[in-house]
Amino acid sequence: MAATRARASNDFVVDIRPDAAALRMFRSLSFTPWYALGEFVDNSISSYFQNVRRLEAKYGPDYVCDVRIAFDDRVGRLVVEDNAAGIARADLPRALRTGEPPEDTSVGLNLHGVGMKAAAFWWGRRLTIETWPLGERRGWKVEIDLGESGTQPQGTAEVHAIPTRSHSGTRITVDGLWQNAPVAGKTRATVAAYLPSIYRKFLSVSELAEVGDSSAHPVRLFVDKKQLSFDPPKLLSEPFWPSPDGPAKGARTRLWRKKIRVKLSTGKVIEGWVGILETMSRELSGFTLHYRGKGIGGVTPLDGPRDGNSGFRPRQVFGQAGSYRAQSYIGEFDVTALGKSITTDSTLWTPEEEAEFVEHVLKQMKDARLDLWNMAVNFKRRKRNQVDKKNLVAASTTATKNLKRAVDGEISHDPAPEEGGPPEDDLPAYKFAITDREVHTHAFALRFSSNRNRPFLSVSEDARRRQHDIIVNEAHPLFDDLPPMDVAMRTLLTRIALSLGAAEVFVESSERRLVRTKMNQILQLVHPQPDDLPE
């Protein structure tokens, strides 16, 4: 009993009534799931860097900061836990109140004093904080509940002393999740794709020296027990091509990466680099903007799902979507001098500052000492033009003659029969969904068959459920005289099949299959099964 009373005597209360309006507002903030989770990760990383010497003195030189994120779908719970320095007893009142930043914001990612509360109540109704401060004899636990409706926050927060544990750190638990996103597999995969890109500079040794203590270890970040990692895309290493005709004789190979420094007329300085990707990519191109190492703008995940807004691509630099430049340039810039938004997902610059920044970057990219501007266009264009034009003409001529020879006198204007073939539901499927303007969601499944007896392209549908199966026969005789299937061929085949299949689905006509079935009929005439060929 004495021990219980002793612990109770250490409890205290924090008045959070002035925060009631803000707490209700947080649910409607324009967070994305990955940036909402990032607010918790920010606190963990900040605690680590602000106390790295004390942590290594306590736990040894091999100490590594771990941040673990886990969802419990059974009870609708989110848990974020770290082994950093915890929240000191003296700092807890400030941490629980909204809009009170730490006294020292020169190190780490904390700035506004809002992030943890905002993210927690964006996710759910009840926040529980358990923290074990480094160097203190006990831990602390506090719970804040917005009520069932999310609009009735309590007036005070009771902080209870709890027994210490073997390692310092903090555990954040959010219960009563009202965001449906976390339990969705796609959203969880997107979170796991974005987080390592957002925190890339904290996850690798080569990047860490730029944003923190050069002797610190990389942070380990986990989502549902899986450790996340970031491997940057490879940059181009080639001699300079001053024109599409190729490099000058004896030109040396160089890495196409240039450091950029921009001093705005306001006196603010932005530093970073611009490079050319080794392999062109619409998904990976673009500039990433970071605040003290955290990506807050233009963040592009290396793999996994994307939300469609990745990459900061000013038109003056990247040009039209799909162009060589749009698929070639990549870069990173430190915009710490400009500050960050409360949701930490955008840069606080004026339109004039952004325009001035882009103008300076473009000027430096055109510098003749490392001419990124012309290299991206000349080198990429030349690779495509290296194909023998004479043989291209001959290939088209041959294909034209073969079609004429096969269908001349055999083709008619009558509808071709539908020959779908067996369902082949056991084939691996590439599934996706498209929502039309009428807000109907159509579920697609793309499959590749090796059954030579199938037509080249089949589309089967369950109209009531709006489910559509597209099957491509990549063993069709039309491929017999072509090189083996490779990535480029599969990519082209996928684009054609999806375009034709989706076009058929989104045409309101009882005769919408006519083009596809007639195409299959023509391909069968031009490329029949070998057994059908004359002796």
Secondary structure, DSSP 8 states (H G I E B T S, - for coil): -HHHHHHHTT-EEEE-GGGHHHHHHGGGS---HHHHHHHHHHHHHHHHHHTHHHHHHHH-TT---EEEEEEETTTTEEEEEE-S----GGGHHHHHSTT---S--SSSS--SS-HHHHHHHHHEEEEEEEEE-TT-SSEEEEEEE--TTS----SEEEEEEE---SS-EEEEEEEEE--SGGGSHHHHHHHHHHHHHHTHHHHSHHHHTTTS-TT----EEEETTEE-------B-EE---SBTTB--TT---EE-EEEEEEE-TTS-EEEEEEEEBSS--TTT-EEEEEETTEEEES---SSS---S--SB--HHHH-STTSHHHHHEEEEEE-GGG-B-TTSSSB---HHHHHHHHHHHHHHHT-GGG-HHHHHHHHHHHHHHTS-HHHHHHHHHHHHHHHHHHHTTT--SS----------TTS--EEEEEE-TT--EEEEEEEEE--TTS-SEEEEEETTTTEEEEEEETTSGGGTTS----HHHHHHHHHHHHHHHHHHHT---TTTTHHHHHHHHHHHHHS--GGGS--
